[in-house]
Amino acid sequence: MKRFSLLLVQFIFALSAIAQTTSNTIVVDRNGTGHFRTIQQAIDSVRAFNPAGTVTIFIKKGFYKEKLIIPTHVCNLHIVGEDRDRTIINYDDHANINKMGTFKTFTLKISGNDILMENLTVENSAAQLGQAVALHVEGDRITFRNCRFLGNQDTIYAGRENSRQLFDNCYIEGTTDFIFGPATAWFEGCSIHCKRNSYITAANTPQTIDYGFIFNNCTVTLADSVNAVYLGRPWRAYSMTVFMNCTLPKGIHPNGWDNWRNPENEKTVRYSEFNNSGEGATTNERVKWIKLLSRKDASKITMEEVFRRNDIWNPIK
């Protein structure tokens, strides 16, 4: 009888596992009331290139100490937190732990395409002992809405050229180069908080890609002790970054931009500004090798144009 009961339990468990791989909604709860207790278990349950369409993973409030990977074969995924500030994904690797280097330090790595994340916090809480990535993105058509990204150096790696990423109404904080990489990323209505006198961006836009980082209608804020922040410096020669219609506070360095100790970068970088406001938006002392856009030039920089490829992707729908 005991053996029969055990087999019955195993059978029910197996049916449940199969159901999760085909269900359109999966619930994660650290307290055990959902389908899974960890987010990675939920991700791993999704079928490769799921023919059933979009799968939603709903994450209940809690502190999830996980180093997460969404692999290339997991696509069309919608991950939603119950509460942005209380649904927290956290890890604490940094580059100088066992010489792991920057690109293994992530808390969350997204390699699959067509991922939408909402109402979550992704945090790398490592001490300031080296590069420590919270979010590492290599997939295409990736959207983040109402999320927080917390870290110090290298908080967000917008990785892989030709990758398209939208950050909509997000909060991003860090110290040095805390938004970096080769991707095409649009930041709409985001709050960008600088915790140290350093650099906000370090784009690595390939020469053949027209658009790198676009900040539109964003607000930059500074920690109390911060008074000399640069908008960006070029990780590689053809870095492209635009700040337009943004609020820039006193404490933005009057020069605005840095050449990363290489005057040759000044000949190739694609840095520009348009219609920014606030005490840090004054351009009288900006470096001469950036472009102050005309209204006509700025009007051409639209989300539709920036994300244009051979497919049709409209992240604002």
VENLIN-V979063 format. One record per residue. N is the residue number from 1. RES is the residue in one small letter. BURIAL is + if it has 24 or more other C-alpha atoms within 12 Angstrom, else -. Layout:
n=(N N)
res=(RES RES)
burial=(BURIAL BURIAL)
This chain:
n=(1 2 3 4 5 6 7 8 9 10 11 12 13 14 15 16 17 18 19 20 21 22 23 24 25 26 27 28 29 30 31 32 33 34 35 36 37 38 39 40 41 42 43 44 45 46 47 48 49 50 51 52 53 54 55 56 57 58 59 60 61 62 63 64 65 66 67 68 69 70 71 72 73 74 75 76 77 78 79 80 81 82 83 84 85 86 87 88 89 90 91 92 93 94 95 96 97 98 99 100 101 102 103 104 105 106 107 108 109 110 111 112 113 114 115 116 117 118 119 120 121 122 123 124 125 126 127 128 129 130 131 132 133 134 135 136 137 138 139 140 141 142 143 144 145 146 147 148 149 150 151 152 153 154 155 156 157 158 159 160 161 162 163 164 165 166 167 168 169 170 171 172 173 174 175 176 177 178 179 180 181 182 183 184 185 186 187 188 189 190 191 192 193 194 195 196 197 198 199 200 201 202 203 204 205 206 207 208 209 210 211 212 213 214 215 216 217 218 219 220 221 222 223 224 225 226 227 228 229 230 231 232 233 234 235 236 237 238 239 240 241 242 243 244 245 246 247 248 249 250 251 252 253 254 255 256 257 258 259 260 261 262 263 264 265 266 267 268 269 270 271 272 273 274 275 276 277 278 279 280 281 282 283 284 285 286 287 288 289 290 291 292 293 294 295 296 297 298 299 300 301 302 303 304 305 306 307 308 309 310 311 312 313 314 315 316 317)
res=(m k r f s l l l v q f i f a l s a i a q t t s n t i v v d r n g t g h f r t i q q a i d s v r a f n p a g t v t i f i k k g f y k e k l i i p t h v c n l h i v g e d r d r t i i n y d d h a n i n k m g t f k t f t l k i s g n d i l m e n l t v e n s a a q l g q a v a l h v e g d r i t f r n c r f l g n q d t i y a g r e n s r q l f d n c y i e g t t d f i f g p a t a w f e g c s i h c k r n s y i t a a n t p q t i d y g f i f n n c t v t l a d s v n a v y l g r p w r a y s m t v f m n c t l p k g i h p n g w d n w r n p e n e k t v r y s e f n n s g e g a t t n e r v k w i k l l s r k d a s k i t m e e v f r r n d i w n p i k)
burial=(- - - - - - - - - - - - - - - - - - - + + + + + + + + + + + - - - - + + + + + + + + + + + + + + - + - - - + + + + + + + + + + + + + + + + + + + + + + + + + + + + + - + + - + + + + + + + + + - - - - - - + + + + + + + + + + + + + + + + + + + + + + + + + - + - + + + + + + + + + + + + + + + + + + + + + + + + + + + + + + + + + + + + + + + + + + + + + + + + + + + + + + + + + + + + + + + + + + + + + + + + + + + + + - - + + + + + + + + + + + + + + - - - - + + + + + + + + + + + + + + + + + + + + + + + + + + + + + + + + + + - - - - + + - + + + + + + + + + + - - + + + + - - + + - - + + + - - - - - + - - + - + - - + + - - - - - - - + - -)
